[in-house]
Amino acid sequence: MELEFIPVEDFYFALTLAVRTMEDVEKPGLVEQVRSRLLVECGQPSTVASAKQNTFNYVFRVQGIDNSPAPEVLVSVSDWQDKLRLSSDYGWILDPERKAIHTDKFKLRSQFSEQLRSYLQNWLNISLAN
């Protein structure tokens, strides 16, 4: 697994209605720790949020993970109400009416979430354990 950052200039073109929350991680100080590490690694977030419950959102294309029949995997790392939120379109695809539906990969979302969590811990040198 490798994450490719999607900067704010390209975020609109990467948007998908299939991105869904996988998990919220609540740990004192974690949100600020992740925010500061991502700022160093990626710069400005993919989207700018000014609400108290959501202050950053970094979006990535995931390399090295099969999400067929979808052509790619997107991941969002954000904060929501003082929790770290990990979201992805893994296991989802948009049907012809642009409604999100499950694919066969949906049953593997918890494994994908663990993979993502492990990747982020190693890359950002942080602990995501509760």
C-alpha positions in Angstrom: 0.0 0.0 0.0 1.2 3.5 -0.8 -0.8 6.8 -0.5 -0.6 9.5 -3.1 -1.8 12.9 -1.7 -4.5 14.7 -3.7 -3.9 18.5 -3.2 -6.7 21.0 -2.9 -6.4 22.0 -6.6 -7.2 18.4 -7.7 -9.7 17.5 -4.9 -12.8 18.3 -6.9 -11.8 15.9 -9.7 -11.2 13.1 -7.2 -14.5 13.5 -5.4 -16.6 10.4 -5.2 -20.0 9.9 -3.5 -18.8 6.4 -2.5 -16.4 7.4 0.2 -17.8 6.2 3.5 -16.5 6.3 7.1 -14.6 3.1 8.1 -13.8 4.1 11.7 -13.4 7.0 14.2 -10.3 6.8 16.5 -10.6 8.6 19.8 -7.4 9.2 21.7 -6.4 12.3 23.6 -4.0 14.4 21.4 -4.3 12.2 18.4 -6.1 14.6 16.1 -3.5 17.4 16.7 -0.6 14.9 16.3 -2.0 13.6 12.9 -2.8 17.1 11.7 0.7 18.4 12.4 2.4 15.3 10.8 0.2 15.5 7.7 0.9 19.3 7.4 4.7 18.5 7.4 4.3 15.5 5.0 1.7 16.9 2.6 1.3 20.6 3.2 -2.2 22.2 3.0 -5.1 19.7 3.4 -7.1 18.5 0.3 -10.1 20.5 1.6 -10.3 23.4 3.9 -12.9 23.1 6.7 -13.6 25.9 9.1 -16.1 24.3 11.4 -15.2 23.3 14.9 -16.2 19.7 14.4 -14.1 19.3 11.2 -10.8 21.2 10.7 -8.9 19.2 8.1 -9.3 16.5 5.5 -6.4 14.9 3.6 -7.4 12.8 0.6 -5.2 10.2 -1.0 -5.3 7.8 -3.9 -4.2 4.4 -2.7 -1.6 2.6 -4.9 -1.2 -1.2 -4.7 -4.7 -2.1 -3.6 -7.3 -3.8 -5.9 -10.8 -2.2 -5.6 -12.3 -3.8 -8.7 -14.6 -3.2 -10.3 -13.8 0.4 -9.2 -10.7 1.8 -11.0 -9.0 3.1 -7.9 -9.2 3.5 -4.1 -9.6 6.8 -2.3 -8.9 7.4 1.4 -9.8 10.4 3.5 -8.0 11.1 6.8 -9.8 13.9 8.7 -11.0 15.0 12.1 -14.6 14.9 13.2 -15.7 16.0 16.7 -12.2 15.6 18.2 -11.8 12.1 16.7 -9.6 10.9 13.8 -11.8 9.7 11.0 -10.6 7.2 8.4 -12.9 6.9 5.4 -12.6 5.2 2.0 -14.5 4.1 -1.1 -13.0 0.6 -0.7 -15.8 -1.9 -1.3 -18.1 0.7 -2.8 -18.9 1.9 -6.4 -21.4 4.2 -7.9 -24.1 2.6 -10.0 -25.4 4.1 -13.3 -27.7 6.4 -11.2 -24.7 7.6 -9.2 -25.9 5.8 -6.0 -23.2 4.1 -3.9 -23.6 0.3 -3.8 -21.5 -2.5 -2.2 -19.1 -4.5 -4.3 -17.7 -8.0 -3.4 -14.8 -6.2 -1.7 -17.2 -4.6 0.9 -16.8 -7.7 3.2 -13.0 -6.9 3.3 -13.4 -3.3 4.5 -12.3 -4.1 8.1 -9.1 -5.7 6.8 -8.5 -2.7 4.6 -9.1 -0.4 7.5 -6.5 -2.3 9.6 -4.0 -2.1 6.6 -4.6 1.7 6.4 -4.2 2.1 10.1 -0.9 0.2 10.1 0.4 2.2 7.1 -0.5 5.6 8.7 1.2 4.5 12.0 4.4 3.6 10.2 4.4 6.6 7.8 3.5 9.3 10.3 5.3 7.6 13.2 2.2 7.8 15.5 0.2 5.3 17.5 -3.4 4.8 16.5 -4.2 2.4 19.3 -7.1 3.4 21.5 
